[in-house]
Amino acid sequence: MVAEEAMRALQAATQDVTMAIAAKSAELRYGDLPASVCDVVRQCVLDWFAVTLAGTREELSRMVAEEAAAEGGAAAATLVGLGARAPMLLAALVNGTTSHALDYDDVHLSYVGHPTATLLPALLALAEARGSSGRDIITAFVAGYETICRIGVLVAPGHYALGFHATATMGSFGAAAACARLMGLDPARTAMALGIAGTQAAGLKSMFGTMCKPLHAGKAAENGLMAARLAARGFTSRADVLECAQGFAATHGPDFHPEAALADPPGGWYVRGNLFKYHAACYLTHAPIECARDIAARPGFAANAVREAVLHIDRGADGVCNIALPRNGLEAKFSLRLTVAMALAGIDTASLGSYSEAHCHEKRLVGLRDKLKIVFEDGWPSSRATLAVTLADGTTLEARHDSGIAAADVTAQGRRIAAKYSSLAAPVLGAARARQLEDTVAALDDAPSLEAMMALASG
C-alpha cells in the first residue's frame, strides 16, 4: 500500500514537474544540510573567488566591466577584483562572465555544466543589497545547485547533444531558484521565477573557444536574478514551463525524464558530486591530461621519443573540445590534441600562462599534437579516457583516468582548492589580503552579512 501511494504521488508530480522542483527549492532550510554539504559549498565559494579574481585580467572581462560602467546606475553590488560597484543585474553579469573567463571553474556532470559561475554571482549581488547572512547564502546556493541538476537530468542527454550550452540554459534556472530562495519566495512564486528564467535561457556550444562562452555564465546569472526579482513583484509566467506544450523540454531537446529529475541523487545531494578543476582547460580535456601526466612521469619517458599516441574518449567530446589547430590561448583550452601534447611535454596545465598563442605554434608541441590520433567511442562516460603512447623503440605506455568521480575525502579536496586559490588570488589581492578573504570564506556559516567578505574581494 505504501509503495502504491508513493507511485501515485510520483505520477502526480511528474505531470507538474516545474512546481515539484520549485517546491523542493523553496522549502529547503539550512538545518536540512549535512555538514559535508556545507563544507563543499564553502569550497565552491573559495574556488569561485580564485577563478574570478584571476579572470579579471582577461580582456573579455575588461570589456564587459567597461560596458557595465558605461551604463551607470545605482552602485549596489561589488565587481569582484575590480575595485568598483554596479547595479545588481550588471554585477551578476560582470562577475559571472569573469568567473568563467578562464574556464577554470567547477563542473557537475549530471548536466555537463559549470554551476557556481552562474549561481554565486547572482546570489552575491542580491545578498549585498538585502544584507543576507552567510547561512542564507549557503542555503540558497544549494537550492539553486540542486535545481540546476534536476532540470539538467530532466532533459539529458539530448539537450546538450543538440548544441545547447547547459551552463547557460540550466544556469538561468538555477540562478532563479537560488535567488528566489534567498528572497523567501514560496513554491508558487518560485515556479513563476523558473518560468521567467526559462523563456530567457539560451546559449550555444558552437560558441566554445570564443568570448561568448564566458558570457553565457554571466547572462545566466543575470537572467536568474532578474527572474526572481520580477516574480517577487508579481510578474507572471507559466508555472509549468518545463513540461507544458511548446515549453522548455519540448523545444530544447528530445528527452524528458521527470522521474529522474525528481529522484534523489546518489548520496542525497547533487552538490556532493561537484567537480573542481585543477587544469585551466575544458573539463573534458582533464581525463586525457591526467593520462598524459601519468605517462610523462614514468621513468625514462622522453617526449621527443614519442612516435605516435592514441586517445580514446567519448564521442561527445568531439563537439566540445576538439579544436584541431588552435590559434590562441582560448582555443587551446578546447583542444584535446594540444592539451595532451602539453602534458606529455611536461608543461604545467594548471598554469594560466600555459594556454598561449606561443604554445599553439611552438614546433615541439605542434609535433606532439600531430602525432595524436583520437578515437571517439559511443556510450562512454564523458569523463573517461585512455591513452596509449608508442615510443621510438616500439614500447607502448598506457594510462586511463576518469575525471568524473568526486573526491571522497572532502578535507583533502579542500587543501588542494586552497593551494589553487592561493596561486590565483594572491597575485591579484596580495598575499595578506588573499589570506584574509580565505579565512572569511571559511567562517561563512557564521557571517551575519557579506560586507566583510565582499570588501576584501573588491580588489
Secondary structure, DSSP 8 states (H G I E B T S, - for coil): -HHHHHHHHHHHHHTTHHHHHHHHHHT--GGGS-HHHHHHHHHHHHHHHHHHHHHTTSHHHHHHHHHHHHH-----EEETTTTEEE-HHHHHHHHHHHHTTTS-S-BBTTTTB-SHHHHHHHHHHHHHHHT--HHHHHHHHHHHHHHHHHHHHHSTTHHHHTTB-HHHHHHHHHHHHHHHHHTT--HHHHHHHHHHHHTT---BGGGTTSTHHHHHHHHHHHHHHHHHHHHHTT----TTTTTSTTSHHHHS-S---HHHHHS--GGG-GGGG-B--SSSS-GGGHHHHHHHHHHHTSTT--GGGEEEEEEEEEGGGGGTSB-SS--SHHHHTTBHHHHHHHHHTT--TT-GGGSSHHHHH-HHHHHHHHTEEEEEETT--TTEEEEEEEETTS-EEEEEEETTS--S-HHHHHHHHHHHHHHHHHHHH-HHHHHHHHHHHHTGGG-S-SHHHHHHHT-
